[in-house]
Amino acid sequence: QQVRLGPSEIGDPCVRKLAYKLLQVEKLNTFSDPWPSVSGTAIHAWLASAFGEIDDGDWLVEHKVTARPGLSGTVDLFDINNGIVIDHKCVGATSMKKAKLDGPTYQQKVQINIYAYGLKQQGYDVKQVALAFYPLGGMLTGLHVWIDDYDEEIALDAMSRQDGIVELLNLVDVEANPNNWALIPISPSRNCHFCNWHDANATDLSK
């Protein structure tokens, strides 16, 4: 009864979070301020419209790709002539500062390289991947772009890791043996607060 993970999720460092998702464990921590998501969705829609108006055949906008069966997503933008896959990220001040200092997270690198891999499966010549960080506050001049060579190994490693998580879940069978949840590793971070399954006082890890 497992569900699918998307390109934006597959690189999440926390195996237990992915396990909860795959096994459709009921979410506990579901409240969040919707405004960042609303803002990001609106900006993505505006960018798609803006690039969509450039009808010169040089861009793919909001293009569907499948890296492998069960792993599909939508590429924000692909520069066909230069072979650059571009993903739009709408971020606040803290995330923008981190992106400028440290570059994207590994999870973000996995996502963009999965998109690139999917484009390669469709026959496109992919050379580079890029993340465009748009400031949710401030001016467009605050745009920060990270760009790197396409790395197929990142995509392949992420898919292999997902297969390994599925194998682990089949092995420990946490649904029949709830105590085995303790065998599923966690990766604590500042993002735990936003996790749908985070409960700092949990004693029953199956919930």
C-alpha positions as CSV (number, residue, x, y, z in Angstrom):
1,Q,0.0,0.0,0.0
2,Q,2.9,2.3,-0.5
3,V,2.5,5.7,-2.2
4,R,4.9,7.4,-4.6
5,L,7.5,10.0,-3.7
6,G,8.1,13.0,-6.0
7,P,11.4,14.5,-7.2
8,S,11.2,17.1,-4.5
9,E,10.8,14.5,-1.7
10,I,13.1,11.6,-2.8
11,G,16.3,13.4,-1.6
12,D,15.0,14.2,1.9
13,P,17.7,13.2,4.3
14,C,15.3,11.7,6.9
15,V,14.6,8.1,6.1
16,R,11.9,7.8,8.7
17,K,10.0,10.8,7.3
18,L,10.1,9.1,3.9
19,A,9.0,5.8,5.5
20,Y,5.9,7.5,7.1
21,K,5.1,9.0,3.7
22,L,5.5,5.7,1.8
23,L,3.3,3.8,4.3
24,Q,0.7,6.5,4.4
25,V,1.0,6.9,8.2
26,E,-1.6,9.4,9.5
27,K,-0.2,13.0,9.7
28,L,0.0,14.6,13.1
29,N,1.6,17.9,12.6
30,T,-0.6,19.4,9.8
31,F,-0.9,23.1,10.7
32,S,1.2,25.6,8.9
33,D,0.8,29.1,7.7
34,P,-0.3,28.8,4.1
35,W,1.1,32.1,2.9
36,P,4.6,30.9,1.8
37,S,2.9,28.2,-0.3
38,V,0.4,30.6,-1.7
39,S,3.1,33.1,-2.6
40,G,5.3,30.4,-4.2
41,T,2.4,29.0,-6.2
42,A,1.4,32.4,-7.5
43,I,5.0,33.3,-8.5
44,H,5.4,30.0,-10.3
45,A,2.2,30.6,-12.2
46,W,3.4,34.1,-13.2
47,L,6.8,32.8,-14.4
48,A,5.2,30.1,-16.4
49,S,2.9,32.6,-18.1
50,A,5.8,35.0,-18.7
51,F,8.1,32.3,-20.3
52,G,5.1,30.8,-22.1
53,E,4.6,34.0,-24.0
54,I,8.1,33.6,-25.6
55,D,6.9,31.4,-28.5
56,D,10.2,30.8,-30.2
57,G,10.7,27.1,-29.5
58,D,13.7,27.7,-27.3
59,W,12.1,26.8,-24.0
60,L,10.1,24.1,-22.4
61,V,7.8,25.5,-19.7
62,E,6.0,23.4,-17.0
63,H,7.1,20.3,-18.8
64,K,6.2,16.8,-17.5
65,V,9.0,14.2,-17.2
66,T,9.3,10.7,-15.8
67,A,12.6,9.6,-14.5
68,R,11.3,6.0,-14.1
69,P,7.9,4.5,-13.5
70,G,6.5,5.9,-10.3
71,L,8.8,8.9,-10.3
72,S,7.4,11.8,-12.3
73,G,7.4,15.6,-11.9
74,T,7.2,18.9,-13.7
75,V,10.2,20.8,-14.9
76,D,9.7,24.6,-14.4
77,L,11.9,25.6,-17.3
78,F,14.3,24.1,-19.8
79,D,16.6,26.1,-21.9
80,I,16.8,23.8,-25.0
81,N,19.6,25.6,-26.8
82,N,21.9,25.7,-23.9
83,G,20.7,22.4,-22.3
84,I,20.0,24.0,-18.9
85,V,17.3,22.7,-16.6
86,I,16.0,25.5,-14.3
87,D,13.9,25.1,-11.2
88,H,12.3,28.2,-9.5
89,K,12.6,28.5,-5.7
90,C,10.7,31.2,-3.9
91,V,12.4,31.7,-0.5
92,G,12.4,33.9,2.5
93,A,15.4,35.8,3.9
94,T,16.9,33.0,5.9
95,S,16.8,30.4,3.1
96,M,18.1,33.0,0.6
97,K,21.1,33.8,2.9
98,K,21.8,30.1,3.3
99,A,21.6,29.5,-0.5
100,K,24.0,32.3,-1.2
101,L,26.5,31.1,1.5
102,D,26.2,27.3,1.2
103,G,24.5,26.7,-2.1
104,P,21.5,24.5,-2.5
105,T,20.7,21.6,-0.2
106,Y,21.4,18.1,-1.3
107,Q,17.7,17.5,-1.5
108,Q,17.4,20.4,-4.0
109,K,20.3,19.0,-6.0
110,V,18.6,15.6,-6.1
111,Q,15.4,17.2,-7.3
112,I,16.9,19.2,-10.2
113,N,19.1,16.3,-11.3
114,I,16.0,14.0,-11.3
115,Y,14.3,16.4,-13.6
116,A,17.4,16.5,-15.8
117,Y,17.5,12.7,-15.9
118,G,13.8,12.7,-16.9
119,L,14.5,15.0,-19.8
120,K,17.4,12.8,-20.9
121,Q,15.0,9.9,-21.1
122,Q,13.0,12.0,-23.5
123,G,16.0,12.5,-25.7
124,Y,17.0,16.1,-24.7
125,D,20.6,17.1,-24.5
126,V,21.0,18.2,-20.9
127,K,24.3,19.9,-19.9
128,Q,23.6,21.8,-16.8
129,V,21.2,22.3,-13.9
130,A,20.2,25.6,-12.3
131,L,18.2,26.8,-9.3
132,A,16.8,30.3,-9.4
133,F,16.1,31.6,-5.9
134,Y,13.5,34.4,-6.0
135,P,13.1,36.6,-2.8
136,L,9.7,36.5,-1.3
137,G,10.6,39.9,0.2
138,G,12.6,42.6,-1.6
139,M,13.2,43.2,-5.2
140,L,13.9,41.1,-8.3
141,T,17.5,42.3,-8.2
142,G,17.8,40.0,-5.2
143,L,17.5,37.0,-7.5
144,H,20.2,34.4,-6.8
145,V,21.1,31.7,-9.4
146,W,23.1,28.6,-8.7
147,I,24.3,26.6,-11.7
148,D,26.3,23.4,-12.0
149,D,27.0,20.6,-14.5
150,Y,24.3,17.9,-14.7
151,D,25.3,15.0,-12.5
152,E,23.5,11.8,-13.4
153,E,25.0,9.9,-10.5
154,I,23.1,12.1,-8.1
155,A,19.9,11.1,-9.7
156,L,20.8,7.4,-9.9
157,D,22.0,7.3,-6.3
158,A,18.7,8.9,-5.1
159,M,16.7,6.3,-6.9
160,S,18.8,3.5,-5.5
161,R,18.4,5.0,-2.0
162,Q,14.6,5.0,-2.4
163,D,14.8,1.3,-3.5
164,G,16.8,0.6,-0.4
165,I,14.3,2.3,1.9
166,V,11.5,0.2,0.4
167,E,13.6,-3.0,0.9
168,L,14.2,-1.9,4.5
169,L,10.5,-1.4,5.1
170,N,9.8,-4.9,3.7
171,L,12.5,-6.4,5.9
172,V,11.5,-4.8,9.3
173,D,7.8,-4.8,8.5
174,V,7.0,-2.0,10.9
175,E,3.2,-2.3,10.3
176,A,3.3,-5.8,11.9
177,N,6.1,-4.9,14.3
178,P,5.7,-1.3,15.5
179,N,8.7,-1.5,17.7
180,N,10.9,-1.8,14.6
181,W,10.2,1.9,13.8
182,A,13.2,2.5,16.1
183,L,15.3,0.8,13.4
184,I,14.4,3.4,10.8
185,P,17.0,6.1,11.0
186,I,16.2,9.8,11.5
187,S,18.0,13.0,10.5
188,P,17.1,15.7,13.0
189,S,17.3,19.3,11.6
190,R,15.7,22.7,11.9
191,N,13.1,21.5,9.4
192,C,11.7,18.9,11.9
193,H,9.3,21.5,13.1
194,F,7.6,21.5,9.7
195,C,7.5,17.7,9.3
196,N,3.9,16.3,9.1
197,W,4.9,13.4,11.4
198,H,6.9,15.4,14.0
199,D,5.9,15.0,17.7
200,A,8.6,15.9,20.1
201,N,6.8,13.9,22.9
202,A,6.0,10.8,20.9
203,T,6.3,7.5,22.7
204,D,4.6,5.4,20.0
205,L,6.8,5.8,16.9
206,S,4.2,4.1,14.7
207,K,2.1,7.2,15.1
